[in-house]
Amino acid sequence: MYRISLQKAEDAAVIDRLMAEAFGPKRHARSVWQLRPGPAVDGLCIVARDGDEIVGSLRFWEVRLGIKDILLLGPLAVLPSLHGKGCGKALVEEGLRRARGGPWPLVLVSGEADYYSKFGFVPAWKYNLQWPGFIEIERLQFYELRPGALGGLPPGPLVVAPVAE
């Protein structure tokens, strides 16, 4: 099976190649990258290894939702040859487990609804989010790290923005 561990500085080049293979050369043009100007949350950036080889990566960023700081999950990247073999699932489950120990009430993701709903993510469209750029609204989903966190959100619109450094 896969061994999950924190990313290390020396993993950066391998992770960059993995991201390029998973998302292609235009990945930085997607609107979600506007929310990632600073560093990712160190303690939540993990890799999956098969033996000594990095085969998957997951990172989290802090973003602002209205006046609250929450987490943005992603990017999640897995070697294409391993899609459907549990690597992404292992990374998401471990990432969410680690995130529960932090100060954030929610996780937001821009991703496939059918995939992330398996982990307990719910559609975010009813919260009237203002996203930086074009987004297919059905891709935005929330996960409660703190039970009841969604019920405590003020009525929208809620701006999603990078956390000021």
C-alpha positions as CSV (number, residue, x, y, z in Angstrom):
1,M,0.0,0.0,0.0
2,Y,1.0,3.7,0.0
3,R,3.1,5.3,2.7
4,I,1.8,8.8,3.6
5,S,4.3,11.3,5.0
6,L,4.9,15.1,5.2
7,Q,6.4,16.7,2.2
8,K,10.0,17.6,2.5
9,A,11.9,20.5,0.8
10,E,13.8,18.0,-1.3
11,D,10.5,16.6,-2.7
12,A,9.7,19.9,-4.5
13,A,11.0,19.0,-7.9
14,V,9.3,15.6,-8.0
15,I,6.0,17.1,-6.8
16,D,6.3,19.8,-9.5
17,R,6.7,17.2,-12.2
18,L,3.8,15.2,-10.7
19,M,1.6,18.3,-10.8
20,A,2.6,19.1,-14.4
21,E,1.8,15.5,-15.4
22,A,-1.5,15.5,-13.6
23,F,-2.8,19.0,-14.5
24,G,-0.8,20.0,-17.6
25,P,1.1,23.2,-18.4
26,K,-2.0,25.6,-18.0
27,R,-2.6,24.6,-14.3
28,H,-1.4,28.0,-13.0
29,A,-4.0,29.8,-15.2
30,R,-6.9,28.2,-13.4
31,S,-8.7,30.7,-11.1
32,V,-8.0,28.5,-8.0
33,W,-4.3,29.4,-8.3
34,Q,-5.2,33.0,-7.5
35,L,-6.0,31.8,-3.9
36,R,-2.5,30.3,-3.5
37,P,0.0,33.3,-3.7
38,G,1.8,32.4,-0.5
39,P,3.1,29.2,1.0
40,A,1.0,26.1,1.6
41,V,0.2,25.0,5.2
42,D,3.4,23.0,6.0
43,G,2.0,20.5,8.4
44,L,-0.8,19.6,5.9
45,C,1.3,19.0,2.8
46,I,1.7,15.3,2.3
47,V,2.9,12.8,-0.2
48,A,2.1,9.2,-1.0
49,R,5.1,6.9,-1.7
50,D,5.2,3.5,-3.3
51,G,8.5,2.3,-2.1
52,D,10.8,5.3,-2.5
53,E,8.9,6.8,-5.3
54,I,6.5,9.8,-4.8
55,V,3.3,8.8,-6.5
56,G,0.8,11.3,-5.1
57,S,0.7,14.7,-3.4
58,L,-1.8,16.8,-1.5
59,R,-1.4,20.4,-0.3
60,F,-3.7,22.7,1.7
61,W,-3.7,26.5,1.7
62,E,-5.3,28.9,4.1
63,V,-7.9,31.2,2.5
64,R,-10.3,33.8,3.8
65,L,-14.0,33.1,3.6
66,G,-15.8,36.3,4.5
67,I,-14.0,37.1,7.8
68,K,-13.0,33.5,8.7
69,D,-9.8,31.7,7.8
70,I,-10.5,28.2,6.4
71,L,-8.6,25.6,4.4
72,L,-8.5,25.2,0.6
73,L,-7.8,21.6,-0.3
74,G,-5.6,21.0,-3.3
75,P,-4.1,20.4,-5.5
76,L,-4.4,16.7,-5.2
77,A,-2.3,14.9,-7.8
78,V,-1.7,11.2,-8.4
79,L,0.3,9.6,-11.1
80,P,-2.2,8.9,-13.9
81,S,-1.3,5.2,-14.0
82,L,-2.6,4.9,-10.4
83,H,-6.0,6.6,-10.8
84,G,-8.7,4.5,-9.2
85,K,-6.2,2.5,-7.1
86,G,-6.7,4.3,-3.7
87,C,-3.8,6.7,-3.6
88,G,-5.9,9.9,-3.9
89,K,-8.4,8.5,-1.3
90,A,-5.6,7.7,1.1
91,L,-4.2,11.3,0.7
92,V,-7.5,13.0,1.2
93,E,-8.4,10.9,4.2
94,E,-5.1,11.5,5.9
95,G,-5.1,15.2,4.9
96,L,-8.6,15.7,6.5
97,R,-7.5,13.8,9.6
98,R,-4.5,16.1,10.1
99,A,-6.6,19.2,9.4
100,R,-9.1,18.3,12.2
101,G,-6.3,19.1,14.6
102,G,-6.0,22.7,13.5
103,P,-7.8,26.0,14.0
104,W,-9.9,25.9,10.9
105,P,-13.7,25.2,10.9
106,L,-14.0,24.3,7.2
107,V,-12.3,23.0,4.1
108,L,-13.2,24.2,0.7
109,V,-12.3,22.4,-2.5
110,S,-12.7,23.1,-6.2
111,G,-13.1,19.6,-7.6
112,E,-15.2,16.8,-9.0
113,A,-18.5,16.6,-6.9
114,D,-18.8,12.8,-7.4
115,Y,-15.2,12.3,-6.0
116,Y,-15.2,14.6,-3.0
117,S,-18.8,13.8,-1.8
118,K,-17.4,10.3,-0.8
119,F,-15.4,12.0,1.9
120,G,-18.4,14.1,3.2
121,F,-18.0,17.2,1.1
122,V,-21.3,19.0,0.3
123,P,-22.1,21.5,-2.4
124,A,-21.2,25.1,-1.7
125,W,-23.4,26.8,-4.3
126,K,-26.1,27.8,-1.7
127,Y,-23.6,29.9,0.2
128,N,-23.3,32.4,-2.7
129,L,-19.5,32.4,-2.8
130,Q,-17.7,35.1,-4.7
131,W,-14.7,33.3,-6.3
132,P,-11.7,35.1,-7.9
133,G,-12.4,34.4,-11.6
134,F,-14.4,31.8,-13.5
135,I,-15.5,28.7,-11.7
136,E,-18.0,26.0,-12.4
137,I,-20.1,26.5,-9.3
138,E,-20.8,22.8,-8.9
139,R,-17.1,22.2,-8.4
140,L,-17.1,24.2,-5.1
141,Q,-17.7,22.0,-2.0
142,F,-17.3,22.3,1.7
143,Y,-16.2,19.9,4.4
144,E,-16.9,20.6,8.1
145,L,-13.9,20.1,10.3
146,R,-16.1,21.4,13.2
147,P,-19.6,20.1,13.3
148,G,-22.1,22.9,12.6
149,A,-19.5,25.2,11.0
150,L,-21.6,25.6,7.9
151,G,-24.7,26.6,9.9
152,G,-22.6,29.4,11.5
153,L,-21.8,31.1,8.2
154,P,-23.4,34.5,7.6
155,P,-25.8,34.9,4.6
156,G,-23.8,35.4,1.4
157,P,-22.4,36.6,-0.7
158,L,-19.2,35.4,0.9
159,V,-15.9,36.4,-0.7
160,V,-13.2,33.7,-1.1
161,A,-9.8,35.4,-1.0
162,P,-6.2,34.7,-0.2
163,V,-5.1,35.2,3.4
164,A,-3.2,38.4,3.6
165,E,0.4,37.8,4.5
